[in-house]
């Protein structure tokens, strides 16, 4: 089988290629939540190499996927279907189990015994499978003669059963509800019944569900003691964010949340928070502030509400007030990523790009693999007049998104601007060498 290090490098190469072809979600709050949940599950899993990289795709369909080397992908649309954190965790734990049991490498080993494998074509097919659909991905792979059989990248029934079993154990060990697994699978199967064959959600194409499989999952859940698992407010708040992201217009989201508040809602507080976001997106700051006041009094330090309040201040053209509030909150939770990104945004709007640059530069040391952070840093460096830094940050953004030619151009621009600064020149030269190595690595696959 492939070594763990080879899988890690393969996964990172895949991720760069993947990001260049899909629209990802730039939402630090949602990303932070999903990353924390993923690591919570990973810490209770059998996964030995825990260098996890998460990617959140802006897509309304039901899908999550795992790529060798610790890459886990989630469509934000998955949160529209998962009614609770435990149901979402069911899907993530299942994907983590595929990684821990190294199903990809085991499958490739089997295929190697039957036909030669071109890993470059395999990478391309994996990208298509995670975006356009399983059949399109398989067509791309077959066209390149990477794999001969129609189900080469689909997990076998035995792998699925193993991932179900180990994933549920991970779920339980993390203190979550095993009964969420059959509930989530039933909801997925129900969605399939009302969908044409061409529009079956990608997760169900690559992870086929059946009544028998759901029954097995339900029977397995019954082997664990029943316990009360209260709903998680943070999950419902994130779900409200996703509803806003996927709404056609802010006004559509406003109407949806007003309807939820007038009827029955799983979480009235989350519905009102969703309404706050929708009103803010619609430019209706005063209404948003009133709605926020009605839920904020009970939890003044909840980060979601602190950031919502700052966004309202910025909308009201009071960025200095937003920056002051966020700075106070960051003293309580230093380095918090969503707060830091919003703080930098407030500073920038307050004509303090030079301070925002310092804040984001420090944050980039903590999160060097965050494309959104590098994008924002490049923007503020342009405003602060640090043109060399702007080109360097753009290069990092392009590298993470798989645009190596563009990254090389940006570094070349920066290299020409540097005068008598050996450390900066050395860093640029090293990144140029890194790009050459990345290209060679792709060719070696």
Buried (B, 14 or more C-beta within 10 A) or exposed (E): EBEBEBBBBBBBBBBBBBBBBBEBBBBBBBBBBBBEBBEBBBEBBBBEBEEBBBBBBBBBBBBBBBBBBBBBBBBBBBBBBBBBBBBBBBBBBBBBBBBBBBBBBBBBEEBEEEEEBBBBBBBBBBBBBBBBBBBEBBBBBBEBEBBEEEBBBBBEEEBBBBBBBBBBBBBBBBEBBBBBBBBBBBBBBEBBEEEEEEEBBBBBBBBBBEEEBBEBBBEBBEEBEEEEBEEBBBBBBBBBBBBBBBBEEBBBBBBBBBEBBEEEBEBBBBBBBBBBBBBBBBEBBEBBBEBBEEBBEEEEEBBBBBBBBBBBBBBBEBBBBBBBBBBEBBEEBEEBBBBBBBBBBBBBBBEBBBBBBBBBBEBBEEBEBBBBBBBBBBBBBBBBEBEBBBBBBBBBBBBBBBBBEBBBBBBBBBBEBBEEEEEBBEBBEEBBEBBEEBEEEBEEB
